[in-house]
Amino acid sequence: MSWWSDPVLLGHYPDEGLVRYEKYLPKITEEDMRLISEPIDIYGQNIYNGRCVRMGEDGKPQEVCRYEGFPKTAIQWPVTPECLQWGPKFLYERYHKPIYITENGLSCHDVISLDGKVHDPNRIDFLARYLRELRKAAEEADIRGYFQWSLMDNFEWAKGYSYRFGLVYVDYRNQERIMKDSAFRYKHVIETNGAEL
């Protein structure tokens, strides 16, 4: 994240990236940095999951392996609600800009039940867990907004129609839309301004 954001917000590339990519990089000039580091008013970040790391014996970051059966979404992304606490907090501490979470959500294999409704308890649980962590981040960082991905099931750039991220179910055969249980729950979350997750 720092490799992309530091030049824009801090006016320089992070030293560790310059060392790591040294043989691949073109010459970076002061003029390059002047053009790259245009001021911005807010920082928007898509956050779906995170990885735990620890310091290795050599002093370098080392990924912590997840245990067998670690919770995952339908698309096999790990469910790591704590990333919505430490991710925005890190961004705010580093860049001192108001934070917007521009995407966050869960893929599921949603189906229309016999009662004609779409029950998605995993998404309801996911949203509650992630928003609780975002609320913790807001105690120490200037969090201005959260955008749930997505309003409706759609064509996803990586997997087409295979996975459903929406609060509203779309029957791709006839374009009928059905509000999922999570849509009603999220409506309540919005009405209470997140007080009731």
Beta strands, then each sheet from edge to edge (+ up, - down):
strand 1: 43-46
strand 2: 53-55
strand 3: 61-63
strand 4: 99-104
strand 5: 143-148
strand 6: 168-170
strand 7: 177-179
sheet 1: 1+ 4+ 5+
sheet 2: 2+ 3-
sheet 3: 6+ 7-
end
